[in-house]
Structure formats: C-alpha cells, structure tokens
Amino acid sequence: MNLNDITRKAQDFLKTDKGEEISDKVIDGAAAAANKVTGNKHADKIQNARDTADKHVGRNDGTTGRDNAADPE
C-alpha cells in the first residue's frame, strides 16, 4: 500500500458518519485548548478558524457526525 492509497482511504473515512464525528471531536478539542491557553481572549478568531477547518475536513454537505444522517454517497 502506497501513500496515495492511505491518503485516499483516510479521505474516504472522513466522509463517513464516524469519520465526521471523530474529526469534529478533534477540531472542537483543538479549539477548546486554544481558548484555554489564550484565556478566551481570541475566542472569536478561534471559532472562525474552527469553522474553517471543519469545512475542509470530512463531509461538506452540512451534516455532522453528531446527527445520524445517512451518508449521501
């Protein structure tokens, strides 16, 4: 298995309900950590960065791993 195969499998996984759920937890955790470190002084910027990251990771159909929506693919 080469790097392209691994990358494709990871991208496919992130498009599933479970993948979306995991990516949301990771992104939320990173945002929470950033807010803690900065004492919430930059919470609006962190939220914007969190939202941008979420748009680029996982599904881009408006659903999240938290709702039990069927995988559109």
C-alpha positions in Angstrom: 0.0 0.0 0.0 1.5 3.3 -1.0 0.9 6.8 0.4 -1.7 7.7 -2.2 -3.8 4.6 -1.1 -3.5 5.6 2.5 -4.5 9.2 1.8 -7.5 8.1 -0.3 -8.7 5.7 2.4 -8.3 8.4 5.1 -10.3 10.9 2.9 -13.0 8.3 2.3 -13.2 7.5 6.1 -13.6 11.2 6.9 -16.7 11.3 4.7 -18.5 8.7 6.8 -20.6 9.4 9.9 -17.9 8.0 12.2 -15.2 10.0 10.4 -17.1 13.2 10.7 -17.8 12.6 14.3 -14.1 12.0 15.1 -13.0 15.0 13.1 -15.5 17.2 14.8 -14.2 16.0 18.2 -10.6 16.7 17.3 -11.4 20.1 15.9 -13.5 21.0 18.9 -10.8 19.8 21.3 -8.2 21.9 19.5 -10.4 25.0 19.7 -11.1 24.4 23.4 -7.3 24.0 24.0 -6.6 27.2 22.1 -9.3 29.1 24.1 -7.8 27.7 27.4 -4.3 28.8 26.5 -5.4 32.3 25.4 -7.8 32.8 28.3 -10.6 33.1 25.7 -9.1 36.4 24.6 -9.3 35.4 21.0 -12.4 33.2 21.1 -14.0 34.8 18.0 -10.9 34.2 15.9 -10.6 30.6 17.3 -14.2 29.9 16.4 -13.7 31.2 12.9 -10.6 29.0 12.5 -12.5 26.1 13.9 -15.4 26.6 11.4 -13.0 26.9 8.5 -11.1 23.7 9.5 -14.5 21.9 9.8 -15.4 23.0 6.3 -12.3 21.5 4.9 -12.3 18.2 6.8 -14.9 15.5 6.4 -18.1 16.0 4.6 -19.1 19.3 3.1 -22.8 18.6 2.9 -23.8 20.5 6.1 -24.3 17.4 8.1 -22.2 16.4 11.1 -21.2 13.2 12.7 -23.4 14.1 15.7 -26.7 13.7 13.7 -27.5 10.3 12.4 -28.0 11.4 8.8 -27.4 8.8 6.2 -24.1 9.1 4.2 -25.1 10.9 1.0 -22.7 8.8 -1.1 
